Amino acid sequence: MSVQAGIWNLDGQPANREFLARISQCIAEYGPDGEKTYFDGPVGMLYRPFHTTVESRVERQPHVSNKGKVLTWDGRLDNRNELIPQLWNDLTDDRTDVAIVAGAFERWGTDCFAKLTGDWALGIWNPNENELILARDYIGIRHLFYYPRPQRTIWCSHLAPLALCGDQFTLCDEYIAGYLTFYPDAHLTAYREIHSVPPGKFIRIHNGETTLNTYWTFNCRLKTRYKTDAEYEEHYRHLFRQAVCRRLRTDSPILAELSGGLDSSSIVCMADDILGKAIAETPSMDTFSFWDNKEPDDDDFLFFAKVEEKRGRIGHHAELRGLGDTLSFEYPQFVASPGFGERQELKAARLEKMKLGKYRVVLSGIGGDEFLGQVLDPSIQMADLLVQFRLGALARYLKAWSLLSRRPLIQLLSRTLIMLLPTSIRSRLTQAARKESWINETFARKHRLCTYRLQAADGSYFWLPSARDSMQTHAALARQMTHTRPSTEETRYPYLDQTLIEFLTSIPTDQLLRPGERRSLVRRALKNFVPPEILARHRKAGTGRCFALALEKHWASLKSVVSAPLTSPLGYVNQAEFEAAIIAARDGHVSENILRLLKTLSLELWLREAIARRVISVQIAVPKTISENIAQCAIQ
């Protein structure tokens, strides 16, 4: 993904070229294909490209439109062929994505954002109106952060340059609350003073005022209804093919993640079908798979081999050995947000393959579980039936799910009734909403962590439970995308295609989930594309042993951290319970809460590093060891 940044001095002082040069140096590895800048008095803009398409190689950014507006565009415009005829009189010979977007903005103003389909983030400086506009796509796959001050606004597609601008920042407790549950809200960062442009919205800074505007919202009124299953299946195949094809638009080879699960296997098989018909731009696609034989239930190898057999090609493989280096507990470079990210062995193995094959684009199956019915709660489906007074259908579903889950009818009915209650009440009655023992009770109550645990999103109480659930799913994935760690590759997500998601959230839930058959639609629709062994697979193996090995191997350096965590005096965790939970995990007692426990540990390590680098200021006594680190960072 290309990177963009800018500075606007609201007091009229000339933009600091050296400051923008430091930002450029900080993000150079993410935009390795050169550097272009634009300066006009108090405004300076930076663009570092990461070329993945033929058109991107001839773009001129920052782009100056016919009427003098200056744009930086980090994105892939999926509906460019639809927009070009509409903008024929506004375009010159330039048919690059950024030129099309500039023409759309000149024609429709900010209304154009709703017409842009794809993954994108956009910055627009309008010198005639003396205003800055920052916008992101509907689910936030591309990032854009901004730091507004009375005299100056800085923006960048990476958070680190803003955090390292020389100011000291305040921890955002609301962000921490979201981080300790799932992901923070999409407008938050770890710093109270720095913000993320929310997905589906745009920021306008004009006359010293910053306003937030919405151009896309979840529409519960969208309904797609057919008479037969076959019609739903045909529609899904068409949109899924389109979603994959859109992400094959690149002039370099593609590396597709292949775990052997239904999501990644479907992407690979559909992409092969598209490539076989020579209707994709990419010259080739290879797969990347990994497994860990030391994980007791890891059987991915048996399944991704079936896809390779169907392809007639062996992909890149990485055997992870789980020797205790899964997690990195040190920060050789500044990291702007807490979080361990993916396994270190996996990251290193994939990076090696990326360099070897000169891949720039990776296909990921994220979003399939959430939107295709794998994680859909049957109680939501039955709550719909209850609200609609379809009591006969409700009785049939209760009986079917009771037999499959071996739970009493009355228990399933009570769970269904709970789904109709307000979130604040559900959080007291649902096991999944309960906080972990190491989270401070006062902090959890103040920030409503139990409610947040349900991933609740705003929506009308009069919506069907399934509509509220779809909105919550979209909001959860928008949070996840916003807080994804920076990468030197461009990851594309077919299951997060806007057109596909709007279809999946508009169809009846019984197309996605049927008693005993999760992901019903995709299993039916792709039966002639995906190997039957994959279609019959219902659950992938989890991991956990590698985390215990990592904690054990590095315990000498972690012991002092967990015995006196800074997060305890800050009011985030209970020290005794946190230490006990870490020790239990180190000793091999891996609970279902292991990922949240590791997130808490990462928060502690990151916080120490941020304080040592004087990025964050806290009002507590800092232990001596951290004070020594501060001095060391100052010397460096």
N, C-alpha and C positions, 0 to 999 in steps of 0.2 A: 504494500500500500504506500502510495506517495505521501509526503508530509508537507504541511503548510503551517505558516506562522505569520504573525504580524504584530505591529505596535502602533498605537495611535496616541499621541500626546494631545490631550484635550485642552491643554493650556496654550497650544500653538507652537510650542518649541519644536525644532527640527528632530525628526526621528533619529535615534542613536544607532548609527550603522554598526558600531562595534558590538553593541548589545545583540543586534540581530545576527551578527556573525557568530557570536558565542552560541546562540540558539542553534544555528545551522551546524556548527561543529558537534553539538550535543546529540543531534538527531541524524547525523550524516550516514550512519550505517543503515538506517531505515529508508533513506532516499539516496541510493548510491549512484544515480545516473545523472549527476550534475547539480547545478544550483543556479537559480534565477531569482533576481530581486527587483522590487519596484519601490522607488522612493519619490514622494511628493510632499515636501514640507514636513508636516507633523506625522505623516503616515509612511510606514515602511512595511513591505510585504515580502515574504520569502516562500519559495516553492522548491522542493527537492523531489524530483520524479523517481518513481519505481515503475519502469515500463513493463506492462504485461500484454498490451494490445498493439496492433499495427498503428492505430490512430494515435495512441498516446505518444508514440515516438516522434510525431510531427506537431504535437501541441506546442503552443507558445504560452507559457504561464510564468508569472501572473498575466492573465489575459485581459486585454483592454477592449471593451465592446465598442460598437459603432458610436455610441453616445457617451463614451468616456468612463463607463463603470469598469472597475477593476475586480477580476474574479480569480480566486484560487480554488481549484476543484480536485478533490481526491475521491475518485469514484469510478464506477462502471455503470454506464447508462444502458439499461436493458431494452428500453423501448425507443431507442434512437430512430429506428426505421419508421415508427409511427409518428414521431415528432417532426422529422425532416419535411414531409409534405405540408404539414401545418405551418411551418416556419419558412417556406420556400422563399418568400420575399424578404425575409429578415437575415438570411444566410448568404454569405459569399461562397467562394470555392472551398472554404474551410468547413469540413464535416466532422471535425473532432468532437468528442463528447463535450469538452468545455465550451466550444463555439456554439454548439446546439443549446446548451444550458444558458449561455449568455443571450442568445436570441430569444429563448423562452422567457427570460427575465425581462428583456426589453419589451416583449409583447404583452406579457400577463402580470408583470411585477411579482410580488410574493405569492400570488395565486399559482405560479408555475410549479412551486414545490410539490403540490399534490399531484402534478402531472409527471413527475420524475420517478421512474421505476428502476430500482437497482440499489446497490450499496454505495452510499456517497456521504460526503461532508463538504460543506461549501462556505467560503468566506467572500463577501461582496463589500467593496468600499465604493460608496457613491459620493464623489467629490462635490457634485452639484447640490445635493441635499445635506452634505456633511454628516453622513450617517454610515454606520457599519451594521451589516447583517450577517449572522452566523446561523447555519442550519444543518440538520442531520437527517438521514433517511428514517423511514417509519419505525424501524426497530433498533437503530443505533449500531449497525455493524462497523461503520467508520466512526472514528473518535474525533471530538473537537472540544477543547477546554478553553476557558477564558478567565482572566483575572482582572476584574474591574476595580479601578481606584479613582478617586476624585480628579486626579490630574493625568491619569494614563490608563489605557486598557491594553492588555497583552493577550494574545490568543495563540493556540498551537494545537496540532493534532496529537501531541504527546504531552503528558502531564509533567514529566520530569523537568523540562526547561523552565516551566513556570514556577515549580517548587524551588528551583535553584537560582531564582532571579536575584537573590541577595536579601530578600525580606525574611522575617521570621513569621511563622504562621501558627494558628491556633487549631488544636485538634477538634474535629467535628464529631461530637458525640452521636449525632443522628447517623452519621456514616458508620461509626463503630458498631452501633446497635444493629444496623442492617448487615454489616460484615460478619458479625458473630452469629447470625442466623442463616441467611443464604447469601444474598448480594444486596448491597446498599441501593437505595433509590437512584435512578439513572441521572438525576441532576446533581448528585452529591459527589464530592471527593473527600479524601481524608483531611483536607484543609478547609476550614470554615470560610476562608476568604476566596478560594478558587472553586469554580463551578464547572460542571459539564453541561454542554448544550443538550437538553433532553431530546430523545428520539421523537420524531413526528412534530417537532416544534422548531421555531426559529427565534433568535434573539435579535432585537433591534436596539441599537444604541444611537440616540439622537438627542441633541440639545442637553447633553449631560444626563439623560434618563435612559434606563435600561428597561425594556419591556419584553415580556415573554408572550409569544403568539403561537397558536396551534393551527397546523394545517392538515393533520391526520389524527383521527380518533377511531377507536374500535367501534364498529357499527353493528349493533346487535340485531338490527332490522334486516340485514342481508339474509335472505332465505333461498336455498337451492333445493328444489323438490322434483324428484322424478318418480315414475311409476314402478320402475324395476331396478334391481341391483345392477344389472348390466349397464344401465345408463350412468349410474354413479361411477362404476368401474371405468367406463370409457372416458368420462370427463376427468377422472383422477389421472389416468394414464396420459392423457393429452397435456394436462397442466404439469405433471411431474416431468414428462419429457421436456417440456418447455423450460422448466426450472433448471434442469441439468444442462440443457443445450445453452442457455444463457451463460452458464458458468464455464462453458468450454470455449468461450470467446477469449482466446489468447494466442499469441504467436510463438509461445514457448511450450515445451512438454509440461504435462500436468502430472502431479503425484496425488493419487487418491488414497485416503486412509481406508484400510480394509481390515476390520476386526473379526469378520465372520458373523456379525450380527445382521439383522434384517435391514437396518438403515443403511449402513455402509455398503453392504452387498447389493442392495437395490440401486444405489447410485452408480456403482461400478458396472453392473449389468446393463442399466439403461444407457450409460455413456458409451459402452461398447456397441450397443445397437445403433446409436446415433453416429458414431465414428464409422461403423460398418456401412452406413448409407452415405458417407462422405458429406455430411451436412454440418460439420463442426469445424471451427477455425484452428483448433489446436492440432499440431502435427502428430501428437501421440499422447497416450496416457498409461502410466505405470501405477502399480499399487505398492503400498507400504503396510506391512503387518508385523505385529510383535506378539510375543508370549513370554511367560515366565513359568518355567517348569517347577519352580520352587513354591508357587502358589498352588495349594492342594486342589482347587476346583478349576484351574485354568485349562480349558479345553478348546480355546479359540483356534488352535492350529488345525483341528479336525474340520472346522467349518470354513475358514477362509481358503483352505486347500480345495474345497469343493468349487468355490468361485474361480480359483485359478485353473482348475481342471476345465471348467466351462469356457473360460477365456482362451485356453490353450497356451497360457503364458504364466511363468512363475514370476511373482513380484519380488520386491525387496523385502527381506526378512531381518528382524532383529530379535535375538534371544536375550531377554533381560535376565540377569543372574541374581539380582537382589542381594548384593554383597554389602549393603548398608550405606550406599551412597545415593539412595533414592531422593533424599531431600537435601537441599543446600542450606546450612545454618549460618552461612557467612555472607557478607555483602561486599565483594571486591569493588563493585560499582554501586552508585546510588540507585535505589529502586523507589519509585514514587509512591507505591501503595503496598500494603501488606499482602501476603499470600505466597505460598511456595510454588504455585504454578504446577506444571506437569512434572512427571518423574524425570530426574536428571539424566538417568541412563537412556530413557526414551528420547529426550530432547537431543542428546548428543548423537544418538544413532540416526535419528531422522535428519539432523543437520548434515551429517556425513553423506547421506543418500542425496539430499538436496544439492549439495555441491557437486557430487559425482555426476548426477544426471542433468545439472544445470536447470533444475526446476525452479519456477518462481511462484507457481500457483498450487495450492493444496485444496482438495475437496474434503469437506468434513460432513459427518452425519448428524451433527448437533441439531436438535429441534425435532427429529423424528419421533423420539420417545414421547415428547410432550404433545405434539399435534396429531399424531396418528393413533392415539388411544392406549398406548402402553401404560401410562401413569393415570389414566382416567379412572376415577373412583366410581364403581357401580352405583354407589349411593346417590351420586349426582344425577345419574340417568333415571333412577327411580324417583328422585325428588321432582324431576320434570313431570313424570307421569302423575304424581300426586297433585301437583299444582294444576295440571290440566284436567284433573278428575277422570283420568283414564284408569279407573280402578281395576278393571279386568286385566289390562296389560300389566299393571303394577303387581297384581297377585301372581301372574305368571312369572314375572322377573324375580320376585321375592322367592318363589319356590325354586326356580332354577339356580339362583345364586346360593340359596341355602344348601342345596344338594352339593354344589360344586365346592363351596367353602367349608361345608360341614359346620355351619353355624345356625343357631335357632332363628326361625322366622322373626320372632319378636326382637331379637338383637339387630337384625338387618333393618327392620322397620324403624327402630329407635335411631339408628345411625342416619337413616333417610330423613327422619323428622329433624334431627340436629342440623342437617344441611340447610334447612329453611330458616334457621335462627340467625340473628345478626352475628357478625364476626366476633364482637366483643363477648358474646355469650358462648359461642362455639369454642372459643379459645379456652374456656374453663372446663369444657366437657370432653375435649379431644386430647387423646394421649400425645398425638404428634405435635401439639402446640406447647408441650411442657418444656421449660428451659432446663439446661444441664446444671448439675449441682455446682459446678465451678463458676457459673455466672452470678455476679452480685445481684441479690434480690432487689435492692433499691434501684439499681440501674435498670434492671429488667422491667420493673414496674413503671418507672418513669417513662421509658421509651416503648412500652407496650410490646415487649419482645414476644410474648405468647401470641398476640394477635398477628404480629409480623411473621411469625413462624408459619402461619397458614397461608402466607403469600397473598394476603388479601389486597385487592385493588378496588378503587372507587367504582361504583356502578349502581344503577338504580335498584332499589329493593324489589321493584316490580318486574325486573328481568327474570327470565327462567334461570334456575341454578346453573344449567349448562352454559348459558351466555355469560354469566358472571365468572364461571370457571375459565372460559376461553379468554376473557379479558385479563384475568389474573395470570394465565399462562403467557399471554403476550407480554404483560408487564414484567414477569419474572425473567423471560428471555431477553427483554430489552435491558434489564439490569445486568444480566450475565454478559451480554455483548459489550456494554459500556465499560465494564470492569475487567474485560479480558486483557491479559498482559500483552505489551507490545511484542511484535514479532518481525523478523527480517524476511518473512515470506507473506504472501497474500493468501489468506484462508477464505474460501468461498463456501457458502452454506445453502445447498439446494432446498432444504426443508424450511428455510426462512424466507423463501421467495414470497413476495407480497401477494401476488396473484394466487399462488397455491394456498397460502394461509387463509386468505379471504374466502376461498372455496371451502376449505376444511372446517372453518368455524361457522359456515352457513348451512351445513348439511345436518341431518338428524344424527344424534349420537349413536343410534343403533347401527349406523354404517361403520362406525369406528370400533365399537365395543359391543360384543354379544356374549351371552353367558358361555364361558369356556373358550372364548375366541377373542383375544385382544388383537388390535390392529387388523380387524376383520377386512376392511376395505383394501388395504395394501396387499394382504395375502391373496385376496381374490383377484385383484386387478393385475398383479404381476406374476401370476402362476406360470405364464409362458416365458418369463424373463429370468426369474431367479431360481436356482437349484432347489428342488423340493426339500432337501435336508435343511436349508436355511429357512424356508417358509414354515417348516414344522418346529423350528427352534423357538422356545418360548422365553428363555431367560439366559442372560450371559453371566459368566462367573464374576465375582467381585475380587478385589485385592485387599490386603491388610497385613500380610506377613512382612512385606517389604518395609512397611512403616515401623514395625516393631524392631526390625534389624537396624534400621537407620538410627532410631533412638538409642538402642543399645550401643552401637558403635561409637556414637558421638556423645555418650552420656557424661564423660569427663568435663566437656565444655558446657553442657546443658545444665548440669546439676546446680550450679550457682544461680543460673537464670531462673529456674523454676522454684528454687527455695526462697528467692526474694524478688518476685516479679514487680516491675514498675506498674503493671496494669492493676495491681492490688491497691496501692495508695491512690491511684487515679479513680478507683471505684468501679472498675470493669469486672474484676474477677475476685474470687475468694482464694487466697493463697493456698491454704491447706488442702482444699478440695482439688484445686488445679494440680498441685504437686502430686497428690495421690493418684489422680487420673493419668498423669503422664507416666508415673512409675508403673502403674498397672499396664499401660499400653507397651511400655518398654519390655515388660516381663511376658508379653505375648497375649495378654487379655484384651484383644481387639474388639471393642464394642461397636454397635451400629452408629455411635456418635464420634467415631474416630476422626472423621474429616473435620467436624466442628472443633474438636480438641486440637487438631493440628493447625487450624486457622487461628485459634487463640494463641498457640505457641508462636506462630508466625507474626502475629500482631505484636507480641512481646519483643521479639527479636528486631522487627522493623522499627518499633518505637525507640528502642535503644539506639539504633543506628541514626534515625532522624534527629534525635536529640544531640547525639555526638557530632553530627554535621551542622548543628545549629539551624536546622530547617524548621523545627518545631520548638516552641517554648511551652514549658509546663510549669505549673505552680506547685511543685513538690520538691522535696529534698532528693537530689540525684546521688546515687551511690558513688563511692570513690572510683571504682573501676570505670564507670561511665565518664566521670570527670576526666580521667586519664585519656580516655578515647577522644574526648573533645579536644584536648590539647594536641593529640596526635593528628587528628583531622585538620586542625588549624595549621600545623607544620606542613602537611602534605598540600 
